[in-house]
Amino acid sequence: MNSPAPHATVSSSPPPTAWLNRYAALGEAFHTELPAQGMANPVWVARSAGLAAELGWPADWWQRADWQALDVLSGNAVWPGMRTLATVYSGHQFGAWAGQLGDGRALLLGEVETAAGTMELQLKGAGATPYSRMGDGRAVLRSSIREFLCSEAMAGLSIPTTRALAITASALPVRRETLETAAVVTRVAPSFIRFGHFEHFAHTHQHAELRQLADFFIHHHAPECLAAAKPYVALLERVVRQTAALMADWQAVGFCHGVMNTDNMSMLGLTLDYGPFGFMDGFDPGHVCNHSDHQGRYAYARQPNIGFWNLHALAQALLPLMIDADRDGAPLLAALDVYKAAFPAALMQRMRAKLGLLTEQAQDQALLDDWLKLMAGPRADFTLSFRRLSSLTQTDDPAQLRDLFIDQTALAQWLQRYRARLSLESSDDVQRSLRMRAVNPAVVLRNHLAEGAIRAAQAGDFSETERLLKVLQRPYDEPERASDAALPPDWAQTLEVSCSS
């Protein structure tokens, strides 16, 4: 591989002037420290100006000669104080114990202080690590653009997520199904710690390290748990509530993750690891976005139960920390039970908002269920159905809404019920429409939109990635280009994403 020497240290002192390496300080049982493998002649593909501003960086951070940001974020150099390392974890994959996994193509650079707290920066695609499991440790341009755009799209939707600061790319060849080219994504999050980190130390009987990790996480990311009678139980309940809220967020926008393995579940309730994800076009509760998921384990309708299953695996990993002589798991089970009420309450809260309802009525669940059944029959477009419902008035049905449905009689009957429900709270058409448009996006990252940006980028034109990023950062605004918010074209039906995506 013709790459520059890795880990050349930038001689200047660009901000941030001090890097934190708190995870590195945990010790060698938790990670392997190693340099990135750089890319020759890297180029910028895209950057998130909004995220850079949140980090406190100047608008021209990527252009400053003394920063050498292109080299640093391509794995060719480091800023003073950085310690690059890959963390070890394990996990369940597609319901089966997979054993040791780890950061096979990700390197933690350290943490920086921001106005919103400490943020970890990570390079994805900067070469092989001891946890690559025969992989090359690289990311390709195609998957990097998908992760970059979806990370920032989810942030635009106010859904908890890891973020993406930038993509760099080079002509370095990478073999997947076909020969592709390499890219590196700079990812940002308060923490990348996963359920799988805890599973690793529990399943390998490293209980001292398990406790050390739990104490570390509580101290730095969940300090309110310190005051609890059982801090580890409080930690689990915290994760349960955050995961329930995240699952509700996903379901409410028709987002399918695709690979909800325990090693892809965030301890902070963030959307983590964008691989074969997809926003549904036509509504189908059984939709499977990952063409590697032959059994449909991670279908849209199953995601909430899979979240609960994964929380069970986390609870099992925390069991050795219980100080009771018999390691009584009852308090952990009680914490898990919180999910059974928290998820449906969180989902119904979001769906009421999507329907423009301000009050709670006993009939709301049936009204919602029947709306979803109505959509599922003709596989009406998920995003557009809710968006166009926002234009309904007490006297007129928007023609564009009717166009999404075949059974006009059934639609009319449901709309009659819906209007009757709205009348119970004297709903004002104008105000309701504004509220609904603030929670029902006009634009989501449909596969064909991402594919358009990818094809342009593979031809050397990154402008569509930059344009689409700006649109996705304001998903509730009607886009200037009507096609961004339109039904997908026929050719989009042939697009497939899999674990290699």
C-alpha positions as CSV (number, residue, x, y, z in Angstrom):
1,M,0.0,0.0,0.0
2,N,1.5,3.3,-1.0
3,S,0.6,5.4,2.0
4,P,2.5,8.1,3.9
5,A,4.2,7.1,7.1
6,P,1.4,6.8,9.7
7,H,1.3,9.0,12.8
8,A,3.5,11.9,11.7
9,T,2.8,14.5,14.4
10,V,1.6,17.9,13.1
11,S,4.3,20.3,14.4
12,S,1.9,23.2,15.1
13,S,-0.6,23.3,17.9
14,P,-4.1,23.5,16.3
15,P,-7.1,23.7,18.5
16,P,-8.2,21.8,20.5
17,T,-4.9,22.5,22.4
18,A,-5.6,19.7,24.9
19,W,-6.8,16.2,24.1
20,L,-8.3,14.0,26.7
21,N,-7.4,10.3,26.6
22,R,-9.6,9.0,29.4
23,Y,-10.5,5.7,27.7
24,A,-6.8,5.0,27.0
25,A,-6.1,5.4,30.7
26,L,-8.3,2.4,31.5
27,G,-5.5,0.1,30.5
28,E,-4.4,-2.5,28.0
29,A,-7.3,-4.9,28.8
30,F,-9.7,-2.4,27.2
31,H,-7.9,-1.5,23.9
32,T,-4.9,-1.8,21.7
33,E,-3.0,1.4,20.9
34,L,-1.7,1.5,17.3
35,P,-1.3,4.0,14.5
36,A,-3.7,4.6,11.7
37,Q,-2.9,3.5,8.2
38,G,-3.0,6.5,6.1
39,M,-4.2,7.1,2.5
40,A,-2.0,8.6,-0.2
41,N,-3.1,11.8,-1.8
42,P,-6.4,12.3,0.2
43,V,-9.1,14.7,-0.8
44,W,-12.0,16.2,1.0
45,V,-15.4,14.7,0.1
46,A,-17.6,16.6,2.6
47,R,-17.7,18.3,5.9
48,S,-20.4,19.2,8.4
49,A,-20.0,22.9,9.2
50,G,-22.7,22.7,11.8
51,L,-20.9,19.9,13.8
52,A,-17.6,21.7,13.5
53,A,-19.2,24.8,15.0
54,E,-20.6,22.7,17.8
55,L,-17.0,21.5,18.5
56,G,-16.0,25.2,18.7
57,W,-13.9,25.1,15.6
58,P,-13.6,28.0,13.2
59,A,-15.4,27.8,9.9
60,D,-12.1,27.5,8.0
61,W,-10.7,24.7,10.2
62,W,-10.3,22.4,7.2
63,Q,-8.4,24.9,5.1
64,R,-5.9,26.1,7.7
65,A,-2.3,25.1,6.7
66,D,-1.2,24.9,10.3
67,W,-4.0,22.4,11.2
68,Q,-3.2,19.9,8.4
69,A,-6.7,18.6,9.0
70,L,-6.8,16.7,5.7
71,D,-3.8,14.6,6.7
72,V,-5.0,14.1,10.3
73,L,-8.5,13.0,9.3
74,S,-7.1,10.7,6.6
75,G,-4.9,8.8,9.1
76,N,-1.7,10.3,7.9
77,A,-0.9,12.4,10.9
78,V,-2.0,13.2,14.4
79,W,-2.4,16.4,16.4
80,P,-0.3,16.7,19.5
81,G,-1.8,14.8,22.4
82,M,-3.8,12.3,20.3
83,R,-3.5,8.6,21.2
84,T,-5.0,6.4,18.5
85,L,-6.5,3.1,19.8
86,A,-9.0,0.4,18.9
87,T,-11.3,-0.8,21.7
88,V,-12.2,-4.5,22.3
89,Y,-15.8,-5.7,22.8
90,S,-17.9,-8.7,22.1
91,G,-21.5,-9.3,21.3
92,H,-24.5,-11.2,20.0
93,Q,-24.9,-11.0,16.2
94,F,-28.3,-12.0,14.7
95,G,-29.2,-13.5,18.1
96,A,-26.1,-15.7,18.4
97,W,-23.1,-15.2,20.6
98,A,-20.2,-14.1,18.3
99,G,-17.4,-13.9,20.8
100,Q,-14.7,-11.3,20.7
101,L,-15.3,-8.5,18.2
102,G,-13.9,-5.0,18.6
103,D,-13.1,-1.9,16.6
104,G,-12.1,-3.7,13.4
105,R,-11.9,-0.5,11.3
106,A,-12.3,2.3,13.8
107,L,-9.7,4.2,15.8
108,L,-10.4,6.4,18.7
109,L,-8.4,9.7,18.6
110,G,-9.3,11.0,22.0
111,E,-11.8,13.5,23.4
112,V,-12.2,17.2,23.1
113,E,-14.0,19.7,25.4
114,T,-17.0,21.5,23.9
115,A,-19.8,23.7,25.1
116,A,-22.0,20.6,25.2
117,G,-19.5,18.5,27.1
118,T,-16.7,16.1,26.1
119,M,-16.8,14.6,22.6
120,E,-14.9,11.6,21.3
121,L,-13.5,11.7,17.8
122,Q,-13.0,8.5,15.9
123,L,-11.7,7.6,12.4
124,K,-13.7,4.8,10.6
125,G,-11.8,3.2,7.8
126,A,-8.2,4.0,8.8
127,G,-6.8,0.5,8.5
128,A,-6.7,-2.9,10.1
129,T,-6.6,-3.5,13.9
130,P,-6.2,-6.6,16.0
131,Y,-10.0,-6.9,15.9
132,S,-10.4,-6.8,12.1
133,R,-11.1,-10.5,11.9
134,M,-9.4,-11.0,8.5
135,G,-10.9,-7.7,7.3
136,D,-8.8,-4.9,5.8
137,G,-10.0,-2.3,8.2
138,R,-11.0,0.0,5.4
139,A,-14.2,1.8,4.5
140,V,-15.3,2.5,1.0
141,L,-16.6,5.8,-0.5
142,R,-20.0,4.3,-1.0
143,S,-20.7,3.3,2.6
144,S,-18.9,6.4,4.0
145,I,-21.2,8.7,2.1
146,R,-24.2,6.8,3.4
147,E,-23.0,7.0,7.0
148,F,-22.0,10.7,6.8
149,L,-25.3,11.7,5.3
150,C,-27.5,9.6,7.6
151,S,-25.6,10.6,10.8
152,E,-26.3,14.3,10.0
153,A,-29.8,13.6,8.7
154,M,-30.7,11.9,12.1
155,A,-29.3,14.9,13.9
156,G,-31.5,17.1,11.7
157,L,-34.5,15.0,12.8
158,S,-33.5,15.4,16.5
159,I,-32.9,11.7,16.8
160,P,-30.0,10.8,19.1
161,T,-27.1,9.7,17.0
162,T,-23.4,9.6,16.5
163,R,-22.4,12.4,14.3
164,A,-20.1,12.7,11.2
165,L,-17.7,15.6,10.9
166,A,-16.1,14.8,7.6
167,I,-15.2,12.3,4.8
168,T,-11.9,12.1,3.2
169,A,-11.1,9.8,0.2
170,S,-8.4,8.6,-2.0
171,A,-7.8,6.4,-5.0
172,L,-6.6,3.5,-2.8
173,P,-8.4,0.4,-4.1
174,V,-10.5,-1.7,-1.7
175,R,-12.0,-5.0,-2.7
176,R,-15.7,-5.6,-1.7
177,E,-18.2,-7.2,-4.1
178,T,-16.3,-5.1,-6.7
179,L,-13.2,-3.0,-6.6
180,E,-14.0,0.3,-4.9
181,T,-12.0,3.2,-3.5
182,A,-11.2,4.0,0.2
183,A,-12.6,6.7,2.4
184,V,-12.4,7.7,6.0
185,V,-15.3,9.1,8.1
186,T,-14.6,11.1,11.2
187,R,-17.3,10.2,13.7
188,V,-18.1,12.2,16.8
189,A,-20.1,11.2,20.0
190,P,-20.0,11.7,23.7
191,S,-19.0,8.1,23.9
192,F,-18.8,5.1,21.6
193,I,-19.2,2.6,24.4
194,R,-21.6,-0.2,23.4
195,F,-23.5,-3.0,25.1
196,G,-20.8,-5.3,23.7
197,H,-18.1,-3.7,25.8
198,F,-19.8,-4.9,28.9
199,E,-20.6,-8.3,27.4
200,H,-17.0,-8.8,26.6
201,F,-15.7,-8.6,30.1
202,A,-18.7,-10.5,31.5
203,H,-18.4,-13.4,29.1
204,T,-14.6,-13.6,29.6
205,H,-15.0,-13.5,33.4
206,Q,-12.9,-10.4,33.7
207,H,-15.2,-9.1,36.5
208,A,-12.7,-6.6,37.9
209,E,-12.4,-5.0,34.4
210,L,-16.2,-5.1,34.1
211,R,-16.6,-3.2,37.3
212,Q,-13.9,-0.8,36.2
213,L,-15.7,-0.1,32.9
214,A,-19.1,0.4,34.7
215,D,-17.6,2.8,37.2
216,F,-15.8,4.6,34.4
217,F,-19.1,5.0,32.4
218,I,-21.1,6.1,35.4
219,H,-18.5,8.6,36.5
220,H,-18.1,10.2,33.1
221,H,-21.5,9.7,31.4
222,A,-24.1,8.9,34.0
223,P,-23.0,10.6,37.3
224,E,-26.6,10.8,38.6
225,C,-26.4,7.0,39.1
226,L,-23.8,7.5,41.8
227,A,-26.4,8.6,44.3
228,A,-28.6,5.5,43.7
229,A,-28.7,2.7,46.3
230,K,-27.7,0.3,43.5
231,P,-25.7,2.3,41.0
232,Y,-25.5,-0.5,38.4
233,V,-29.2,-1.1,38.5
234,A,-29.7,2.7,38.1
235,L,-27.3,2.6,35.1
236,L,-29.3,-0.2,33.5
237,E,-32.6,1.6,34.0
238,R,-31.1,4.7,32.4
239,V,-30.0,2.7,29.3
240,V,-33.4,1.1,29.2
241,R,-35.2,4.4,29.1
242,Q,-32.9,5.9,26.5
243,T,-33.1,2.8,24.3
244,A,-36.9,2.8,24.6
245,A,-36.9,6.5,23.5
246,L,-34.6,5.7,20.6
247,M,-36.7,2.8,19.4
248,A,-39.8,5.1,19.4
249,D,-37.8,7.7,17.5
250,W,-36.9,5.2,14.8
251,Q,-40.4,3.8,14.5
252,A,-41.9,7.3,14.2
253,V,-39.9,8.2,11.1
254,G,-39.9,4.7,9.5
255,F,-36.2,4.2,10.1
256,C,-34.7,0.7,9.9
257,H,-31.3,0.1,11.3
258,G,-30.6,-3.2,9.6
259,V,-28.1,-4.8,12.1
260,M,-29.3,-4.4,15.7
261,N,-26.6,-6.6,17.1
262,T,-25.7,-5.9,20.7
263,D,-22.3,-4.6,19.6
264,N,-24.2,-2.0,17.6
265,M,-26.2,-0.7,20.6
266,S,-25.0,2.5,22.3
267,M,-24.9,2.8,26.1
268,L,-26.0,6.4,25.6
269,G,-29.1,5.5,23.5
270,L,-27.5,6.8,20.2
271,T,-28.1,5.6,16.7
272,L,-24.8,3.8,16.2
273,D,-23.1,2.1,13.2
274,Y,-24.8,3.0,9.9
275,G,-24.5,0.0,7.7
276,P,-27.5,-1.4,5.8
277,F,-30.0,1.1,7.2
278,G,-33.0,2.4,5.3
279,F,-35.9,4.8,5.6
280,M,-39.0,3.0,4.4
281,D,-40.6,4.2,1.2
282,G,-43.9,2.2,1.1
283,F,-45.1,1.3,4.6
284,D,-44.7,-2.4,5.3
285,P,-44.4,-3.5,9.0
286,G,-42.4,-6.5,7.8
287,H,-39.9,-4.4,5.8
288,V,-36.4,-5.8,6.0
289,C,-33.8,-3.2,4.8
290,N,-30.8,-5.5,5.1
291,H,-30.6,-8.0,2.3
292,S,-28.1,-10.0,4.4
293,D,-30.9,-10.5,7.0
294,H,-32.4,-13.6,5.4
295,Q,-34.6,-14.4,8.4
296,G,-36.0,-10.9,8.8
297,R,-34.8,-10.7,12.4
298,Y,-34.3,-6.9,12.2
299,A,-37.5,-6.1,10.3
300,Y,-39.1,-2.7,11.0
301,A,-41.9,-4.1,13.3
302,R,-39.4,-6.2,15.2
303,Q,-37.0,-3.4,16.1
304,P,-38.7,-2.5,19.5
305,N,-38.6,-6.2,20.7
306,I,-35.0,-6.6,19.5
307,G,-34.1,-3.5,21.5
308,F,-35.6,-5.2,24.6
309,W,-33.8,-8.5,23.8
310,N,-30.5,-6.6,23.6
311,L,-31.2,-4.9,26.9
312,H,-31.7,-8.4,28.4
313,A,-28.2,-9.3,27.1
314,L,-26.8,-6.1,28.8
315,A,-28.5,-7.0,32.0
316,Q,-27.0,-10.4,31.9
317,A,-23.6,-8.8,31.5
318,L,-24.1,-6.5,34.5
319,L,-25.2,-9.4,36.7
320,P,-21.7,-10.1,38.0
321,L,-21.6,-6.6,39.5
322,M,-24.5,-7.3,41.9
323,I,-23.0,-7.4,45.4
324,D,-25.6,-9.7,46.8
325,A,-24.2,-13.1,47.8
326,D,-26.4,-14.9,45.3
327,R,-26.0,-12.2,42.7
328,D,-29.7,-11.6,42.8
329,G,-30.9,-10.5,39.4
330,A,-34.3,-9.3,40.5
331,P,-33.4,-5.6,40.6
332,L,-32.0,-5.8,37.1
333,L,-35.2,-7.5,35.9
334,A,-37.2,-4.8,37.5
335,A,-35.1,-2.2,35.6
336,L,-35.8,-4.1,32.4
337,D,-39.5,-4.1,33.0
338,V,-39.4,-0.3,32.7
339,Y,-39.1,-0.8,29.0
340,K,-42.6,-2.4,28.7
341,A,-44.2,0.9,29.7
342,A,-41.6,3.3,28.5
343,F,-41.5,2.3,24.9
344,P,-45.2,2.3,24.1
345,A,-45.7,5.6,26.0
346,A,-42.8,7.2,24.0
347,L,-44.0,5.9,20.7
348,M,-47.6,7.0,21.3
349,Q,-46.3,10.5,22.4
350,R,-44.5,10.8,19.0
351,M,-47.4,9.4,17.0
352,R,-49.9,11.8,18.6
353,A,-47.7,14.6,17.6
354,K,-47.5,13.3,14.1
355,L,-51.2,13.2,14.0
356,G,-51.4,16.8,15.3
357,L,-53.2,15.7,18.6
358,L,-52.7,17.9,21.6
359,T,-54.7,15.8,24.2
360,E,-54.9,12.2,25.1
361,Q,-58.0,10.2,24.4
362,A,-58.8,6.5,24.9
363,Q,-59.6,6.2,21.2
364,D,-56.1,7.4,20.0
365,Q,-54.4,4.0,19.9
366,A,-57.2,2.5,17.7
367,L,-57.2,5.6,15.5
368,L,-53.4,5.2,15.0
369,D,-53.5,1.5,14.5
370,D,-56.2,1.8,11.8
371,W,-54.2,4.6,10.0
372,L,-51.2,2.4,9.9
373,K,-53.3,-0.5,8.6
374,L,-54.8,1.8,6.0
375,M,-51.3,2.7,4.9
376,A,-50.0,-0.8,4.9
377,G,-52.7,-2.1,2.5
378,P,-51.4,-0.2,-0.6
379,R,-48.0,0.3,1.0
380,A,-48.6,4.0,1.0
381,D,-45.4,6.0,1.3
382,F,-44.6,6.4,5.0
383,T,-43.1,9.8,5.0
384,L,-45.5,11.4,2.5
385,S,-48.6,9.9,4.1
386,F,-47.9,11.8,7.3
387,R,-46.6,14.9,5.6
388,R,-49.7,15.2,3.3
389,L,-52.0,14.5,6.2
390,S,-50.6,17.7,7.6
391,S,-52.5,19.6,4.9
392,L,-55.9,18.2,5.8
393,T,-58.6,20.7,6.9
394,Q,-62.0,20.1,8.4
395,T,-63.6,20.6,5.0
396,D,-61.1,19.5,2.4
397,D,-59.0,16.4,1.7
398,P,-55.7,17.2,0.0
399,A,-55.7,15.5,-3.4
400,Q,-52.1,14.5,-3.0
401,L,-53.0,12.5,0.1
402,R,-55.8,10.7,-1.7
403,D,-53.3,9.8,-4.5
404,L,-51.4,7.6,-2.1
405,F,-54.4,5.3,-1.4
406,I,-56.3,2.8,-3.6
407,D,-59.3,2.3,-1.3
408,Q,-60.8,5.7,-1.3
409,T,-63.8,4.6,0.7
410,A,-61.7,3.3,3.5
411,L,-59.6,6.5,3.5
412,A,-62.8,8.6,3.7
413,Q,-64.1,6.6,6.6
414,W,-60.9,7.0,8.5
415,L,-60.7,10.7,7.8
416,Q,-64.2,11.1,9.1
417,R,-63.1,9.5,12.4
418,Y,-59.9,11.6,12.4
419,R,-61.9,14.8,12.0
420,A,-64.3,13.8,14.8
421,R,-61.3,13.2,17.0
422,L,-59.8,16.6,16.1
423,S,-63.1,18.3,17.0
424,L,-62.8,17.0,20.6
425,E,-60.0,19.5,21.1
426,S,-61.3,22.2,18.9
427,S,-58.3,21.8,16.6
428,D,-57.4,24.8,14.5
429,D,-56.4,23.8,11.0
430,V,-53.7,26.3,10.5
431,Q,-52.0,25.8,13.9
432,R,-52.3,22.0,13.6
433,S,-50.7,22.0,10.2
434,L,-47.8,24.0,11.5
435,R,-47.3,21.6,14.4
436,M,-47.5,18.5,12.1
437,R,-45.1,19.9,9.6
438,A,-42.6,20.5,12.5
439,V,-42.6,16.7,13.3
440,N,-43.4,15.1,10.0
441,P,-40.4,15.6,7.7
442,A,-40.6,16.5,4.1
443,V,-37.3,14.9,3.3
444,V,-35.5,11.8,4.7
445,L,-32.4,10.1,3.4
446,R,-34.1,7.6,1.0
447,N,-31.9,5.1,-0.6
448,H,-32.2,6.6,-4.1
449,L,-31.1,10.1,-2.8
450,A,-28.0,8.6,-1.2
451,E,-27.4,6.6,-4.4
452,G,-27.4,9.7,-6.5
453,A,-24.8,11.3,-4.2
454,I,-22.7,8.2,-4.3
455,R,-22.8,7.8,-8.1
456,A,-21.7,11.4,-8.5
457,A,-19.0,11.1,-6.0
458,Q,-17.6,7.9,-7.6
459,A,-17.4,10.0,-10.8
460,G,-15.4,12.6,-8.9
461,D,-18.2,15.1,-8.2
462,F,-18.8,15.7,-4.5
463,S,-21.3,18.6,-4.9
464,E,-24.4,16.4,-4.6
465,T,-23.2,15.1,-1.3
466,E,-22.7,18.7,-0.1
467,R,-26.1,19.7,-1.5
468,L,-28.0,16.8,0.0
469,L,-26.3,17.4,3.4
470,K,-27.8,20.9,3.5
471,V,-31.3,19.6,2.6
472,L,-31.1,16.9,5.3
473,Q,-30.1,19.3,8.0
474,R,-33.5,21.0,7.5
475,P,-35.7,18.0,6.9
476,Y,-39.0,19.8,7.9
477,D,-38.6,22.5,5.3
478,E,-40.0,22.0,1.8
479,P,-36.8,21.6,-0.3
480,E,-36.0,23.7,-3.3
481,R,-35.7,20.6,-5.5
482,A,-39.2,19.0,-5.4
483,S,-37.7,15.6,-6.3
484,D,-36.0,15.4,-2.9
485,A,-39.5,15.1,-1.3
486,A,-41.2,13.1,-4.0
487,L,-42.1,9.5,-4.4
488,P,-39.0,7.4,-5.2
489,P,-38.4,6.7,-8.9
490,D,-39.1,3.2,-10.3
491,W,-35.4,2.4,-10.5
492,A,-35.1,2.8,-6.7
493,Q,-36.9,-0.5,-6.3
494,T,-33.8,-2.3,-7.5
495,L,-31.5,-0.8,-4.9
496,E,-30.3,-3.3,-2.2
497,V,-28.1,-2.7,0.9
498,S,-26.4,-5.4,2.9
499,C,-23.9,-5.8,5.7
500,S,-21.2,-4.7,3.2
501,S,-22.9,-1.4,2.8
